Amino acid sequence: MAALDSIFQKSNLEESKRQAKMLFGRLLIALRKSNHIKLYSLLESVNETDIVEGKLVLTLFDKVAFDMINNKNDIAELEGVISGIKAGFKIELACNGKEPFDKFKFETFLKNEFGNCLTIK
């Protein structure tokens, strides 16, 4: 029963982070219910939430997901959904992840660096 008792222990999270987690959970539920599957699945890579100056700040660890969702149409859609949950909130996206390895960029870099001395197979 120790696992069940740990559910009811007081959390060490700051109040803004706790509210952000709750708001983010409601956002995910609303996205799922309204069939915004793209946004729902891309927000899977959120690893940190916080509320700063009336904005829900979502930090993603996946750079590709961040690039796909960081456009005015998707942010406007997220803000529309979040305003239905709690009025007056805006969405801010951040990324703390790394860009995936691109072998074509690396090949170009190697060709520029070494010239004809290098043979790539």
Biopython code that builds the backbone (N, CA, C, O; Angstrom):
import numpy as np
from Bio.PDB.StructureBuilder import StructureBuilder

atoms = [
    (1, "MET", "N", (0.813, -1.201, 0.000)),
    (1, "MET", "CA", (0.000, 0.000, 0.000)),
    (1, "MET", "C", (0.852, 1.259, 0.000)),
    (1, "MET", "O", (0.309, 2.364, -0.034)),
    (2, "ALA", "N", (2.148, 1.124, 0.037)),
    (2, "ALA", "CA", (3.013, 2.305, 0.047)),
    (2, "ALA", "C", (2.837, 3.116, -1.227)),
    (2, "ALA", "O", (2.888, 4.345, -1.183)),
    (3, "ALA", "N", (2.632, 2.461, -2.352)),
    (3, "ALA", "CA", (2.462, 3.178, -3.620)),
    (3, "ALA", "C", (1.177, 3.993, -3.609)),
    (3, "ALA", "O", (1.150, 5.113, -4.119)),
    (4, "LEU", "N", (0.117, 3.444, -3.033)),
    (4, "LEU", "CA", (-1.144, 4.168, -2.950)),
    (4, "LEU", "C", (-1.033, 5.362, -2.012)),
    (4, "LEU", "O", (-1.606, 6.417, -2.287)),
    (5, "ASP", "N", (-0.311, 5.214, -0.918)),
    (5, "ASP", "CA", (-0.145, 6.312, 0.029)),
    (5, "ASP", "C", (0.658, 7.461, -0.567)),
    (5, "ASP", "O", (0.458, 8.615, -0.189)),
    (6, "SER", "N", (1.565, 7.160, -1.493)),
    (6, "SER", "CA", (2.396, 8.221, -2.078)),
    (6, "SER", "C", (1.571, 9.161, -2.958)),
    (6, "SER", "O", (2.001, 10.286, -3.210)),
    (7, "ILE", "N", (0.417, 8.736, -3.425)),
    (7, "ILE", "CA", (-0.442, 9.598, -4.241)),
    (7, "ILE", "C", (-0.938, 10.785, -3.426)),
    (7, "ILE", "O", (-1.092, 11.886, -3.955)),
    (8, "PHE", "N", (-1.183, 10.564, -2.157)),
    (8, "PHE", "CA", (-1.794, 11.593, -1.329)),
    (8, "PHE", "C", (-0.780, 12.441, -0.575)),
    (8, "PHE", "O", (-1.170, 13.274, 0.243)),
    (9, "GLN", "N", (0.504, 12.253, -0.828)),
    (9, "GLN", "CA", (1.515, 13.075, -0.182)),
    (9, "GLN", "C", (1.596, 14.425, -0.862)),
    (9, "GLN", "O", (1.313, 14.557, -2.053)),
    (10, "LYS", "N", (1.988, 15.424, -0.090)),
    (10, "LYS", "CA", (2.104, 16.786, -0.607)),
    (10, "LYS", "C", (3.215, 16.852, -1.647)),
    (10, "LYS", "O", (4.283, 16.268, -1.468)),
    (11, "SER", "N", (2.949, 17.569, -2.732)),
    (11, "SER", "CA", (3.902, 17.706, -3.828)),
    (11, "SER", "C", (4.903, 18.817, -3.528)),
    (11, "SER", "O", (4.570, 19.807, -2.877)),
    (12, "ASN", "N", (6.133, 18.642, -4.009)),
    (12, "ASN", "CA", (7.163, 19.659, -3.829)),
    (12, "ASN", "C", (7.188, 20.664, -4.983)),
    (12, "ASN", "O", (8.026, 21.566, -4.988)),
    (13, "LEU", "N", (6.302, 20.528, -5.946)),
    (13, "LEU", "CA", (6.285, 21.428, -7.087)),
    (13, "LEU", "C", (5.787, 22.814, -6.685)),
    (13, "LEU", "O", (4.956, 22.945, -5.786)),
    (14, "GLU", "N", (6.294, 23.834, -7.348)),
    (14, "GLU", "CA", (5.801, 25.183, -7.147)),
    (14, "GLU", "C", (4.356, 25.256, -7.623)),
    (14, "GLU", "O", (3.922, 24.449, -8.445)),
    (15, "GLU", "N", (3.624, 26.217, -7.105)),
    (15, "GLU", "CA", (2.217, 26.349, -7.451)),
    (15, "GLU", "C", (2.022, 26.588, -8.951)),
    (15, "GLU", "O", (1.094, 26.035, -9.542)),
    (16, "SER", "N", (2.875, 27.399, -9.574)),
    (16, "SER", "CA", (2.712, 27.687, -11.003)),
    (16, "SER", "C", (2.957, 26.438, -11.845)),
    (16, "SER", "O", (2.274, 26.218, -12.846)),
    (17, "LYS", "N", (3.926, 25.622, -11.442)),
    (17, "LYS", "CA", (4.206, 24.391, -12.185)),
    (17, "LYS", "C", (3.090, 23.376, -11.995)),
    (17, "LYS", "O", (2.747, 22.648, -12.926)),
    (18, "ARG", "N", (2.529, 23.323, -10.811)),
    (18, "ARG", "CA", (1.419, 22.411, -10.542)),
    (18, "ARG", "C", (0.195, 22.793, -11.367)),
    (18, "ARG", "O", (-0.452, 21.934, -11.967)),
    (19, "GLN", "N", (-0.115, 24.080, -11.393)),
    (19, "GLN", "CA", (-1.248, 24.546, -12.192)),
    (19, "GLN", "C", (-0.990, 24.338, -13.676)),
    (19, "GLN", "O", (-1.910, 24.019, -14.429)),
    (20, "ALA", "N", (0.265, 24.519, -14.104)),
    (20, "ALA", "CA", (0.613, 24.320, -15.510)),
    (20, "ALA", "C", (0.419, 22.864, -15.906)),
    (20, "ALA", "O", (-0.083, 22.584, -16.994)),
    (21, "LYS", "N", (0.809, 21.935, -15.043)),
    (21, "LYS", "CA", (0.607, 20.514, -15.335)),
    (21, "LYS", "C", (-0.876, 20.186, -15.455)),
    (21, "LYS", "O", (-1.285, 19.433, -16.338)),
    (22, "MET", "N", (-1.672, 20.754, -14.564)),
    (22, "MET", "CA", (-3.107, 20.521, -14.595)),
    (22, "MET", "C", (-3.711, 21.098, -15.882)),
    (22, "MET", "O", (-4.528, 20.450, -16.536)),
    (23, "LEU", "N", (-3.305, 22.306, -16.233)),
    (23, "LEU", "CA", (-3.810, 22.954, -17.439)),
    (23, "LEU", "C", (-3.363, 22.210, -18.692)),
    (23, "LEU", "O", (-4.136, 22.072, -19.641)),
    (24, "PHE", "N", (-2.132, 21.733, -18.701)),
    (24, "PHE", "CA", (-1.622, 20.968, -19.834)),
    (24, "PHE", "C", (-2.392, 19.655, -19.989)),
    (24, "PHE", "O", (-2.704, 19.248, -21.108)),
    (25, "GLY", "N", (-2.693, 19.006, -18.896)),
    (25, "GLY", "CA", (-3.490, 17.776, -18.943)),
    (25, "GLY", "C", (-4.869, 18.023, -19.523)),
    (25, "GLY", "O", (-5.358, 17.241, -20.338)),
    (26, "ARG", "N", (-5.492, 19.110, -19.104)),
    (26, "ARG", "CA", (-6.810, 19.454, -19.649)),
    (26, "ARG", "C", (-6.717, 19.805, -21.131)),
    (26, "ARG", "O", (-7.617, 19.488, -21.908)),
    (27, "LEU", "N", (-5.619, 20.462, -21.518)),
    (27, "LEU", "CA", (-5.393, 20.781, -22.933)),
    (27, "LEU", "C", (-5.302, 19.512, -23.762)),
    (27, "LEU", "O", (-5.903, 19.424, -24.833)),
    (28, "LEU", "N", (-4.551, 18.524, -23.275)),
    (28, "LEU", "CA", (-4.423, 17.254, -23.992)),
    (28, "LEU", "C", (-5.766, 16.542, -24.118)),
    (28, "LEU", "O", (-6.083, 15.987, -25.171)),
    (29, "ILE", "N", (-6.545, 16.557, -23.056)),
    (29, "ILE", "CA", (-7.866, 15.921, -23.093)),
    (29, "ILE", "C", (-8.763, 16.618, -24.113)),
    (29, "ILE", "O", (-9.470, 15.959, -24.875)),
    (30, "ALA", "N", (-8.733, 17.948, -24.126)),
    (30, "ALA", "CA", (-9.558, 18.706, -25.070)),
    (30, "ALA", "C", (-9.113, 18.462, -26.511)),
    (30, "ALA", "O", (-9.950, 18.352, -27.407)),
    (31, "LEU", "N", (-7.805, 18.379, -26.739)),
    (31, "LEU", "CA", (-7.295, 18.100, -28.087)),
    (31, "LEU", "C", (-7.733, 16.711, -28.544)),
    (31, "LEU", "O", (-8.114, 16.522, -29.699)),
    (32, "ARG", "N", (-7.676, 15.768, -27.657)),
    (32, "ARG", "CA", (-8.062, 14.395, -27.992)),
    (32, "ARG", "C", (-9.554, 14.300, -28.308)),
    (32, "ARG", "O", (-9.962, 13.624, -29.253)),
    (33, "LYS", "N", (-10.357, 14.988, -27.500)),
    (33, "LYS", "CA", (-11.806, 14.947, -27.707)),
    (33, "LYS", "C", (-12.213, 15.634, -29.008)),
    (33, "LYS", "O", (-13.178, 15.223, -29.652)),
    (34, "SER", "N", (-11.482, 16.675, -29.395)),
    (34, "SER", "CA", (-11.858, 17.419, -30.599)),
    (34, "SER", "C", (-11.109, 16.934, -31.844)),
    (34, "SER", "O", (-11.124, 17.596, -32.882)),
    (35, "ASN", "N", (-10.461, 15.783, -31.732)),
    (35, "ASN", "CA", (-9.770, 15.134, -32.859)),
    (35, "ASN", "C", (-8.654, 15.971, -33.483)),
    (35, "ASN", "O", (-8.461, 15.937, -34.699)),
    (36, "HIS", "N", (-7.927, 16.712, -32.670)),
    (36, "HIS", "CA", (-6.715, 17.396, -33.128)),
    (36, "HIS", "C", (-5.538, 16.446, -32.892)),
    (36, "HIS", "O", (-4.694, 16.687, -32.029)),
    (37, "ILE", "N", (-5.497, 15.377, -33.666)),
    (37, "ILE", "CA", (-4.537, 14.299, -33.428)),
    (37, "ILE", "C", (-3.104, 14.754, -33.668)),
    (37, "ILE", "O", (-2.199, 14.347, -32.939)),
    (38, "LYS", "N", (-2.881, 15.588, -34.675)),
    (38, "LYS", "CA", (-1.523, 16.083, -34.952)),
    (38, "LYS", "C", (-0.971, 16.826, -33.737)),
    (38, "LYS", "O", (0.129, 16.537, -33.268)),
    (39, "LEU", "N", (-1.745, 17.783, -33.236)),
    (39, "LEU", "CA", (-1.282, 18.558, -32.084)),
    (39, "LEU", "C", (-1.139, 17.674, -30.847)),
    (39, "LEU", "O", (-0.181, 17.799, -30.084)),
    (40, "TYR", "N", (-2.096, 16.794, -30.668)),
    (40, "TYR", "CA", (-2.071, 15.883, -29.526)),
    (40, "TYR", "C", (-0.801, 15.038, -29.537)),
    (40, "TYR", "O", (-0.141, 14.895, -28.508)),
    (41, "SER", "N", (-0.460, 14.483, -30.687)),
    (41, "SER", "CA", (0.709, 13.604, -30.755)),
    (41, "SER", "C", (2.017, 14.385, -30.681)),
    (41, "SER", "O", (2.989, 13.892, -30.108)),
    (42, "LEU", "N", (2.065, 15.584, -31.242)),
    (42, "LEU", "CA", (3.297, 16.371, -31.167)),
    (42, "LEU", "C", (3.576, 16.861, -29.748)),
    (42, "LEU", "O", (4.732, 17.027, -29.358)),
    (43, "LEU", "N", (2.517, 17.088, -28.985)),
    (43, "LEU", "CA", (2.707, 17.543, -27.607)),
    (43, "LEU", "C", (3.146, 16.415, -26.684)),
    (43, "LEU", "O", (3.355, 16.634, -25.491)),
    (44, "GLU", "N", (3.287, 15.216, -27.227)),
    (44, "GLU", "CA", (3.806, 14.098, -26.445)),
    (44, "GLU", "C", (5.244, 14.372, -25.986)),
    (44, "GLU", "O", (5.690, 13.828, -24.976)),
    (45, "SER", "N", (5.960, 15.210, -26.727)),
    (45, "SER", "CA", (7.358, 15.470, -26.395)),
    (45, "SER", "C", (7.538, 16.614, -25.393)),
    (45, "SER", "O", (8.665, 17.057, -25.169)),
    (46, "VAL", "N", (6.466, 17.092, -24.795)),
    (46, "VAL", "CA", (6.581, 18.125, -23.767)),
    (46, "VAL", "C", (7.157, 17.487, -22.511)),
    (46, "VAL", "O", (6.630, 16.495, -22.010)),
    (47, "ASN", "N", (8.246, 18.066, -22.007)),
    (47, "ASN", "CA", (8.837, 17.519, -20.789)),
    (47, "ASN", "C", (8.822, 18.501, -19.627)),
    (47, "ASN", "O", (9.206, 18.146, -18.512)),
    (48, "GLU", "N", (8.382, 19.739, -19.873)),
    (48, "GLU", "CA", (8.311, 20.707, -18.781)),
    (48, "GLU", "C", (7.208, 21.702, -19.076)),
    (48, "GLU", "O", (7.054, 22.148, -20.213)),
    (49, "THR", "N", (6.438, 22.051, -18.055)),
    (49, "THR", "CA", (5.373, 23.039, -18.189)),
    (49, "THR", "C", (5.516, 24.064, -17.074)),
    (49, "THR", "O", (5.986, 23.753, -15.980)),
    (50, "ASP", "N", (5.104, 25.282, -17.367)),
    (50, "ASP", "CA", (5.124, 26.338, -16.361)),
    (50, "ASP", "C", (4.173, 27.440, -16.802)),
    (50, "ASP", "O", (3.856, 27.561, -17.986)),
    (51, "ILE", "N", (3.725, 28.234, -15.855)),
    (51, "ILE", "CA", (2.905, 29.409, -16.156)),
    (51, "ILE", "C", (3.742, 30.629, -15.813)),
    (51, "ILE", "O", (4.157, 30.812, -14.669)),
    (52, "VAL", "N", (3.986, 31.468, -16.829)),
    (52, "VAL", "CA", (4.794, 32.669, -16.653)),
    (52, "VAL", "C", (4.032, 33.840, -17.260)),
    (52, "VAL", "O", (3.780, 33.862, -18.464)),
    (53, "GLU", "N", (3.669, 34.806, -16.434)),
    (53, "GLU", "CA", (3.006, 36.040, -16.868)),
    (53, "GLU", "C", (1.784, 35.768, -17.747)),
    (53, "GLU", "O", (1.631, 36.381, -18.803)),
    (54, "GLY", "N", (0.936, 34.874, -17.326)),
    (54, "GLY", "CA", (-0.289, 34.585, -18.057)),
    (54, "GLY", "C", (-0.111, 33.732, -19.300)),
    (54, "GLY", "O", (-1.028, 33.621, -20.113)),
    (55, "LYS", "N", (1.057, 33.130, -19.454)),
    (55, "LYS", "CA", (1.319, 32.254, -20.600)),
    (55, "LYS", "C", (1.619, 30.854, -20.088)),
    (55, "LYS", "O", (2.314, 30.675, -19.088)),
    (56, "LEU", "N", (1.086, 29.876, -20.790)),
    (56, "LEU", "CA", (1.434, 28.486, -20.517)),
    (56, "LEU", "C", (2.663, 28.171, -21.359)),
    (56, "LEU", "O", (2.578, 28.115, -22.586)),
    (57, "VAL", "N", (3.793, 27.968, -20.713)),
    (57, "VAL", "CA", (5.052, 27.700, -21.403)),
    (57, "VAL", "C", (5.243, 26.195, -21.464)),
    (57, "VAL", "O", (5.326, 25.518, -20.439)),
    (58, "LEU", "N", (5.311, 25.684, -22.695)),
    (58, "LEU", "CA", (5.507, 24.256, -22.925)),
    (58, "LEU", "C", (6.893, 24.053, -23.509)),
    (58, "LEU", "O", (7.204, 24.594, -24.571)),
    (59, "THR", "N", (7.725, 23.283, -22.832)),
    (59, "THR", "CA", (9.082, 23.006, -23.295)),
    (59, "THR", "C", (9.125, 21.603, -23.865)),
    (59, "THR", "O", (8.824, 20.632, -23.171)),
    (60, "LEU", "N", (9.503, 21.500, -25.138)),
    (60, "LEU", "CA", (9.559, 20.224, -25.836)),
    (60, "LEU", "C", (11.002, 19.753, -25.916)),
    (60, "LEU", "O", (11.911, 20.567, -26.078)),
    (61, "PHE", "N", (11.225, 18.444, -25.804)),
    (61, "PHE", "CA", (12.575, 17.906, -25.921)),
    (61, "PHE", "C", (12.897, 17.461, -27.343)),
    (61, "PHE", "O", (14.060, 17.211, -27.660)),
    (62, "ASP", "N", (11.899, 17.361, -28.192)),
    (62, "ASP", "CA", (12.088, 16.899, -29.563)),
    (62, "ASP", "C", (12.087, 18.098, -30.507)),
    (62, "ASP", "O", (11.064, 18.764, -30.663)),
    (63, "LYS", "N", (13.224, 18.375, -31.134)),
    (63, "LYS", "CA", (13.377, 19.529, -32.019)),
    (63, "LYS", "C", (12.468, 19.426, -33.242)),
    (63, "LYS", "O", (11.932, 20.437, -33.696)),
    (64, "VAL", "N", (12.289, 18.236, -33.772)),
    (64, "VAL", "CA", (11.432, 18.047, -34.946)),
    (64, "VAL", "C", (9.986, 18.378, -34.594)),
    (64, "VAL", "O", (9.311, 19.077, -35.350)),
    (65, "ALA", "N", (9.507, 17.888, -33.463)),
    (65, "ALA", "CA", (8.146, 18.188, -33.028)),
    (65, "ALA", "C", (7.981, 19.683, -32.785)),
    (65, "ALA", "O", (6.952, 20.263, -33.131)),
    (66, "PHE", "N", (8.992, 20.301, -32.193)),
    (66, "PHE", "CA", (8.948, 21.744, -31.960)),
    (66, "PHE", "C", (8.840, 22.507, -33.276)),
    (66, "PHE", "O", (8.041, 23.436, -33.391)),
    (67, "ASP", "N", (9.639, 22.118, -34.268)),
    (67, "ASP", "CA", (9.605, 22.793, -35.566)),
    (67, "ASP", "C", (8.255, 22.600, -36.262)),
    (67, "ASP", "O", (7.773, 23.506, -36.941)),
    (68, "MET", "N", (7.653, 21.438, -36.096)),
    (68, "MET", "CA", (6.376, 21.165, -36.753)),
    (68, "MET", "C", (5.220, 21.931, -36.127)),
    (68, "MET", "O", (4.277, 22.304, -36.825)),
    (69, "ILE", "N", (5.279, 22.170, -34.829)),
    (69, "ILE", "CA", (4.156, 22.797, -34.135)),
    (69, "ILE", "C", (4.349, 24.308, -33.957)),
    (69, "ILE", "O", (3.393, 25.020, -33.651)),
    (70, "ASN", "N", (5.558, 24.790, -34.144)),
    (70, "ASN", "CA", (5.863, 26.203, -33.903)),
    (70, "ASN", "C", (5.549, 27.038, -35.148)),
    (70, "ASN", "O", (6.452, 27.533, -35.822)),
    (71, "ASN", "N", (4.264, 27.182, -35.437)),
    (71, "ASN", "CA", (3.807, 28.055, -36.510)),
    (71, "ASN", "C", (2.535, 28.751, -36.038)),
    (71, "ASN", "O", (1.885, 28.307, -35.092)),
    (72, "LYS", "N", (2.190, 29.839, -36.705)),
    (72, "LYS", "CA", (1.081, 30.664, -36.198)),
    (72, "LYS", "C", (-0.255, 29.936, -36.224)),
    (72, "LYS", "O", (-1.090, 30.181, -35.353)),
    (73, "ASN", "N", (-0.489, 29.049, -37.189)),
    (73, "ASN", "CA", (-1.766, 28.337, -37.258)),
    (73, "ASN", "C", (-1.942, 27.372, -36.089)),
    (73, "ASN", "O", (-2.994, 27.344, -35.450)),
    (74, "ASP", "N", (-0.896, 26.575, -35.812)),
    (74, "ASP", "CA", (-1.000, 25.607, -34.711)),
    (74, "ASP", "C", (-1.037, 26.291, -33.353)),
    (74, "ASP", "O", (-1.759, 25.853, -32.457)),
    (75, "ILE", "N", (-0.271, 27.353, -33.195)),
    (75, "ILE", "CA", (-0.292, 28.080, -31.914)),
    (75, "ILE", "C", (-1.655, 28.730, -31.712)),
    (75, "ILE", "O", (-2.183, 28.729, -30.600)),
    (76, "ALA", "N", (-2.234, 29.288, -32.787)),
    (76, "ALA", "CA", (-3.572, 29.875, -32.683)),
    (76, "ALA", "C", (-4.602, 28.807, -32.321)),
    (76, "ALA", "O", (-5.514, 29.064, -31.535)),
    (77, "GLU", "N", (-4.460, 27.617, -32.888)),
    (77, "GLU", "CA", (-5.374, 26.516, -32.565)),
    (77, "GLU", "C", (-5.236, 26.110, -31.095)),
    (77, "GLU", "O", (-6.234, 25.887, -30.410)),
    (78, "LEU", "N", (-3.993, 26.016, -30.617)),
    (78, "LEU", "CA", (-3.768, 25.681, -29.211)),
    (78, "LEU", "C", (-4.327, 26.754, -28.287)),
    (78, "LEU", "O", (-4.925, 26.441, -27.258)),
    (79, "GLU", "N", (-4.134, 28.023, -28.654)),
    (79, "GLU", "CA", (-4.653, 29.108, -27.825)),
    (79, "GLU", "C", (-6.180, 29.121, -27.825)),
    (79, "GLU", "O", (-6.796, 29.473, -26.819)),
    (80, "GLY", "N", (-6.793, 28.738, -28.947)),
    (80, "GLY", "CA", (-8.244, 28.642, -28.984)),
    (80, "GLY", "C", (-8.762, 27.557, -28.058)),
    (80, "GLY", "O", (-9.769, 27.741, -27.374)),
    (81, "VAL", "N", (-8.077, 26.436, -28.040)),
    (81, "VAL", "CA", (-8.488, 25.331, -27.163)),
    (81, "VAL", "C", (-8.256, 25.707, -25.702)),
    (81, "VAL", "O", (-9.097, 25.429, -24.847)),
    (82, "ILE", "N", (-7.122, 26.334, -25.416)),
    (82, "ILE", "CA", (-6.798, 26.678, -24.024)),
    (82, "ILE", "C", (-7.725, 27.779, -23.500)),
    (82, "ILE", "O", (-8.027, 27.814, -22.307)),
    (83, "SER", "N", (-8.176, 28.674, -24.377)),
    (83, "SER", "CA", (-9.092, 29.725, -23.927)),
    (83, "SER", "C", (-10.452, 29.135, -23.562)),
    (83, "SER", "O", (-11.176, 29.710, -22.749)),
    (84, "GLY", "N", (-10.804, 28.004, -24.147)),
    (84, "GLY", "CA", (-12.023, 27.313, -23.755)),
    (84, "GLY", "C", (-11.909, 26.667, -22.386)),
    (84, "GLY", "O", (-12.913, 26.432, -21.714)),
    (85, "ILE", "N", (-10.699, 26.388, -21.985)),
    (85, "ILE", "CA", (-10.461, 25.782, -20.671)),
    (85, "ILE", "C", (-10.316, 26.859, -19.605)),
    (85, "ILE", "O", (-10.960, 26.804, -18.557)),
    (86, "LYS", "N", (-9.463, 27.836, -19.886)),
    (86, "LYS", "CA", (-9.219, 28.928, -18.941)),
    (86, "LYS", "C", (-8.968, 30.188, -19.755)),
    (86, "LYS", "O", (-7.986, 30.269, -20.493)),
    (87, "ALA", "N", (-9.831, 31.145, -19.627)),
    (87, "ALA", "CA", (-9.782, 32.348, -20.459)),
    (87, "ALA", "C", (-8.538, 33.185, -20.167)),
    (87, "ALA", "O", (-8.066, 33.263, -19.033)),
    (88, "GLY", "N", (-8.027, 33.806, -21.226)),
    (88, "GLY", "CA", (-6.930, 34.752, -21.086)),
    (88, "GLY", "C", (-5.541, 34.159, -21.153)),
    (88, "GLY", "O", (-4.562, 34.885, -20.986)),
    (89, "PHE", "N", (-5.422, 32.871, -21.390)),
    (89, "PHE", "CA", (-4.103, 32.246, -21.440)),
    (89, "PHE", "C", (-3.575, 32.201, -22.865)),
    (89, "PHE", "O", (-4.328, 31.968, -23.811)),
    (90, "LYS", "N", (-2.302, 32.420, -23.006)),
    (90, "LYS", "CA", (-1.591, 32.296, -24.273)),
    (90, "LYS", "C", (-0.660, 31.098, -24.164)),
    (90, "LYS", "O", (-0.389, 30.602, -23.071)),
    (91, "ILE", "N", (-0.174, 30.639, -25.317)),
    (91, "ILE", "CA", (0.752, 29.506, -25.375)),
    (91, "ILE", "C", (2.107, 30.008, -25.829)),
    (91, "ILE", "O", (2.204, 30.789, -26.776)),
    (92, "GLU", "N", (3.138, 29.565, -25.161)),
    (92, "GLU", "CA", (4.513, 29.844, -25.587)),
    (92, "GLU", "C", (5.248, 28.513, -25.663)),
    (92, "GLU", "O", (5.199, 27.708, -24.732)),
    (93, "LEU", "N", (5.925, 28.294, -26.775)),
    (93, "LEU", "CA", (6.667, 27.049, -26.967)),
    (93, "LEU", "C", (8.159, 27.302, -26.832)),
    (93, "LEU", "O", (8.666, 28.344, -27.247)),
    (94, "ALA", "N", (8.849, 26.345, -26.251)),
    (94, "ALA", "CA", (10.301, 26.394, -26.134)),
    (94, "ALA", "C", (10.833, 24.995, -26.424)),
    (94, "ALA", "O", (10.103, 24.007, -26.335)),
    (95, "CYS", "N", (12.097, 24.928, -26.768)),
    (95, "CYS", "CA", (12.708, 23.635, -27.078)),
    (95, "CYS", "C", (14.052, 23.542, -26.369)),
    (95, "CYS", "O", (14.874, 24.455, -26.447)),
    (96, "ASN", "N", (14.261, 22.436, -25.683)),
    (96, "ASN", "CA", (15.555, 22.211, -25.051)),
    (96, "ASN", "C", (16.243, 20.983, -25.618)),
    (96, "ASN", "O", (17.200, 20.473, -25.036)),
    (97, "GLY", "N", (15.752, 20.513, -26.754)),
    (97, "GLY", "CA", (16.299, 19.324, -27.396)),
    (97, "GLY", "C", (17.325, 19.666, -28.453)),
    (97, "GLY", "O", (17.584, 20.831, -28.755)),
    (98, "LYS", "N", (17.885, 18.637, -28.992)),
    (98, "LYS", "CA", (18.892, 18.794, -30.031)),
    (98, "LYS", "C", (18.298, 18.434, -31.378)),
    (98, "LYS", "O", (17.342, 17.665, -31.472)),
    (99, "GLU", "N", (18.883, 19.003, -32.414)),
    (99, "GLU", "CA", (18.454, 18.687, -33.770)),
    (99, "GLU", "C", (18.943, 17.287, -34.116)),
    (99, "GLU", "O", (20.066, 16.923, -33.765)),
    (100, "PRO", "N", (18.122, 16.500, -34.795)),
    (100, "PRO", "CA", (18.553, 15.145, -35.153)),
    (100, "PRO", "C", (19.719, 15.179, -36.141)),
    (100, "PRO", "O", (19.917, 16.158, -36.862)),
    (101, "PHE", "N", (20.475, 14.099, -36.156)),
    (101, "PHE", "CA", (21.637, 13.991, -37.037)),
    (101, "PHE", "C", (21.180, 13.954, -38.491)),
    (101, "PHE", "O", (20.315, 13.157, -38.856)),
    (102, "ASP", "N", (21.760, 14.813, -39.315)),
    (102, "ASP", "CA", (21.432, 14.865, -40.740)),
    (102, "ASP", "C", (22.678, 14.461, -41.514)),
    (102, "ASP", "O", (23.649, 15.214, -41.581)),
    (103, "LYS", "N", (22.642, 13.270, -42.096)),
    (103, "LYS", "CA", (23.840, 12.762, -42.764)),
    (103, "LYS", "C", (24.184, 13.564, -44.011)),
    (103, "LYS", "O", (25.355, 13.625, -44.386)),
    (104, "PHE", "N", (23.216, 14.176, -44.659)),
    (104, "PHE", "CA", (23.501, 14.969, -45.859)),
    (104, "PHE", "C", (24.240, 16.258, -45.504)),
    (104, "PHE", "O", (25.154, 16.667, -46.221)),
    (105, "LYS", "N", (23.852, 16.896, -44.408)),
    (105, "LYS", "CA", (24.579, 18.082, -43.951)),
    (105, "LYS", "C", (26.002, 17.706, -43.553)),
    (105, "LYS", "O", (26.947, 18.450, -43.815)),
    (106, "PHE", "N", (26.144, 16.546, -42.920)),
    (106, "PHE", "CA", (27.459, 16.099, -42.485)),
    (106, "PHE", "C", (28.348, 15.795, -43.679)),
    (106, "PHE", "O", (29.533, 16.128, -43.665)),
    (107, "GLU", "N", (27.792, 15.160, -44.725)),
    (107, "GLU", "CA", (28.556, 14.894, -45.948)),
    (107, "GLU", "C", (29.022, 16.191, -46.595)),
    (107, "GLU", "O", (30.170, 16.298, -47.027)),
    (108, "THR", "N", (28.137, 17.169, -46.661)),
    (108, "THR", "CA", (28.495, 18.471, -47.234)),
    (108, "THR", "C", (29.605, 19.125, -46.425)),
    (108, "THR", "O", (30.534, 19.706, -46.984)),
    (109, "PHE", "N", (29.501, 19.027, -45.110)),
    (109, "PHE", "CA", (30.541, 19.582, -44.246)),
    (109, "PHE", "C", (31.883, 18.911, -44.511)),
    (109, "PHE", "O", (32.908, 19.583, -44.624)),
    (110, "LEU", "N", (31.872, 17.578, -44.609)),
    (110, "LEU", "CA", (33.116, 16.840, -44.855)),
    (110, "LEU", "C", (33.717, 17.179, -46.214)),
    (110, "LEU", "O", (34.933, 17.335, -46.328)),
    (111, "LYS", "N", (32.883, 17.295, -47.244)),
    (111, "LYS", "CA", (33.381, 17.654, -48.571)),
    (111, "LYS", "C", (33.995, 19.044, -48.579)),
    (111, "LYS", "O", (35.030, 19.265, -49.209)),
    (112, "ASN", "N", (33.368, 19.976, -47.888)),
    (112, "ASN", "CA", (33.909, 21.334, -47.814)),
    (112, "ASN", "C", (35.206, 21.372, -47.022)),
    (112, "ASN", "O", (36.116, 22.138, -47.337)),
    (113, "GLU", "N", (35.282, 20.550, -46.006)),
    (113, "GLU", "CA", (36.455, 20.557, -45.123)),
    (113, "GLU", "C", (37.663, 19.860, -45.749)),
    (113, "GLU", "O", (38.784, 20.360, -45.659)),
    (114, "PHE", "N", (37.436, 18.709, -46.383)),
    (114, "PHE", "CA", (38.549, 17.910, -46.864)),
    (114, "PHE", "C", (38.706, 17.910, -48.394)),
    (114, "PHE", "O", (39.742, 17.485, -48.905)),
    (115, "GLY", "N", (37.715, 18.371, -49.106)),
    (115, "GLY", "CA", (37.830, 18.451, -50.558)),
    (115, "GLY", "C", (37.959, 17.101, -51.224)),
    (115, "GLY", "O", (37.196, 16.180, -50.932)),
    (116, "ASN", "N", (38.961, 16.978, -52.152)),
    (116, "ASN", "CA", (39.133, 15.753, -52.916)),
    (116, "ASN", "C", (39.901, 14.678, -52.164)),
    (116, "ASN", "O", (40.025, 13.557, -52.656)),
    (117, "CYS", "N", (40.415, 14.991, -50.993)),
    (117, "CYS", "CA", (41.163, 13.991, -50.201)),
    (117, "CYS", "C", (40.248, 12.923, -49.624)),
    (117, "CYS", "O", (40.722, 11.864, -49.211)),
    (118, "LEU", "N", (38.963, 13.178, -49.589)),
    (118, "LEU", "CA", (38.005, 12.297, -48.924)),
    (118, "LEU", "C", (37.112, 11.624, -49.950)),
    (118, "LEU", "O", (36.589, 12.273, -50.856)),
    (119, "THR", "N", (36.942, 10.328, -49.803)),
    (119, "THR", "CA", (36.026, 9.575, -50.662)),
    (119, "THR", "C", (34.917, 9.024, -49.771)),
    (119, "THR", "O", (35.175, 8.300, -48.810)),
    (120, "ILE", "N", (33.678, 9.380, -50.108)),
    (120, "ILE", "CA", (32.527, 8.904, -49.330)),
    (120, "ILE", "C", (31.826, 7.835, -50.138)),
    (120, "ILE", "O", (31.459, 8.054, -51.293)),
    (121, "LYS", "N", (31.642, 6.677, -49.528)),
    (121, "LYS", "CA", (30.989, 5.558, -50.212)),
    (121, "LYS", "C", (29.625, 5.315, -49.618)),
    (121, "LYS", "O", (28.912, 4.412, -50.057)),
]
sb = StructureBuilder()
sb.init_structure("model")
sb.init_model(0)
sb.init_chain("A")
sb.init_seg("    ")
for serial, (resi, resn, name, xyz) in enumerate(atoms, 1):
    if name == "N":
        sb.init_residue(resn, " ", resi, " ")
    sb.init_atom(name, np.array(xyz, "f"), 0.0, 1.0, " ", f" {name:<3s}", serial, name[0])
structure = sb.get_structure()
